[in-house]
Amino acid sequence: MERATIDAPAARTACEVCGGDLLPAQMVNGYRYGSCAQCRCMQLRDGASETEVFGLYSDSYFHGNSAGGYNDYLAEGTLLRAAGRRYGKLLKRFISVGDLLDVGSAAGFMVAGLQDTGWRARGLELNASMAEWGRQTMRVSIDTESLERFQSTQQFDAITMVQVVAHFYDLASALANAAKLTKTGGLWLVETWNARSLTARLFGTQWHELNPPSVRRIFTPKSLAIAASRLGMEQIAFGRPAKRILSAHAKSLVAQKAQTGRLAQALSRAAALLPGNLVLPYPAEDLFWALYRKTA
């Protein structure tokens, strides 16, 4: 039986990206994902209220390893700032440095890394504690709001959405607002998970990214390009991120799935042998980044 809240909408049967038929796919922790027959985007068929989704990103998401979150988000600050610098340099290959909005900025590490490369960057974050920590400790500007509700008279030369598009509670509103906030000729840089990756297909329901209700959808490169193109955003570049991860985070990811199958159990046992403070290259190929330019 599909899970719902009292104020949740009915179960979705049409793809939120392209309108195609949403066919039942994976059942995970009592929630059912669907897979679009046309663009192959995976998304929760279950409805959820805005209040429910916002509640997922409490402090425990960043410190208590809940709902696919982090064991200790702040411990990854150095790695996240370095990722911000990498993406800042990547953006500069396609557009002159200017104003930038980082969506889902948490404690502001990515914002700081983008600033290191010359961008006039500010952040947008749902969790008030994380945003305040970033303002006080990282000395960066962070607004506490969702992209769906964020209002500004400012337009941006670039918007970065790193591992956040999977979590928007209202995809259409979030991306439409992002388009409104982007200058003509401006860029979106999106990093997200690939529902059609070899890792995703190999692990099935044991794939660590399947963490409902936090993870509301998982794009394919094709479906993300469709979602962007409908808002006048043309894809201009594509690649895989040079991601680094702490071994403690890797251990927590596989431990979350250790009860769901033998493959996850084997990985969890192997990961348990690692010390918690190692910096590791992310081992899978289930992540991608894509760059889009606003043409209209």
Disulfide bonds with the S-S distance in Angstrom:
none
